[in-house]
Amino acid sequence: MAKQWFRERECIHKDEGAAGESYSGVFYVQALQRLPIDSAMQMARKVESFFWADAPHIIVWLCHECANDLGIADMPRAVSQGVRKQA
């Protein structure tokens, strides 16, 4: 059985102590793709970069403001499973 591995990327607001949650990299990328190009570029600059092909192996920590801007704050299935199990 192969081990699952995940890497975490964070929005720029985590260092400032903002509250937030972890989201699946796949949902993050899909949310970026739904935004107009200028908004998507602005949002992508706020999160540490990664190759989109690696999205299934990425957990993206977003503050509540960034999650709202992306439109994924209210999507329960966008929150990573590991985070749900901890709750």
Stockholm file with secondary structure:
# STOCKHOLM 1.0

chainA/1-87         MAKQWFRERECIHKDEGAAGESYSGVFYVQALQRLPIDSAMQMARKVESFFWADAPHIIVWLCHECANDLGIADMPRAVSQGVRKQA
#=GR chainA/1-87 SS CCCCCCEEEEBTTGGGTCCEEEEEHHHHHHHHHHSCHHHHHHHHTTBCCCCGGGGGGEEEEEEHHHHHHHTCTTCGGGBCHHHHHHC
#=GC SS_cons        CCCCCCEEEEBTTGGGTCCEEEEEHHHHHHHHHHSCHHHHHHHHTTBCCCCGGGGGGEEEEEEHHHHHHHTCTTCGGGBCHHHHHHC
//
